[in-house]
Amino acid sequence: MPRKHTVDEFKEAVDHLRTVCPSPRGTKVTFKRVSQEDLGESLGDCDKYRSTFTVRISRDLSKDLMEWVLVHEMAHIYDWRPATPNDEPHGPTMGVYWSMVYQKFYGVK
């Protein structure tokens, strides 16, 4: 089983994500590490209350998987803005935003 990510690795990944892919204008995003028990079967989730988003990531994930889930949840934040026409959690616009965040996070050209 892969080693679980550390608090420092989480903070570094969040800082990098905030730098290369800032929160959409008018939104606030909080990132939290939580127990897998808190998430049930999910590896992470994103909750929206007005213009504030809370992203929760399982502290039991490897560093690589934690980063992947951060990218996924940030894509939800972009997808759930009021200007986005789609309201499906994993609809067509989610794929567009996931690709954008992935490319910025991993430096893919």
Helices and strands as residue ranges (DSSP letters): H 7-20, E 28-34, H 36-39, E 44-49, E 52-58, H 63-79, H 92-106
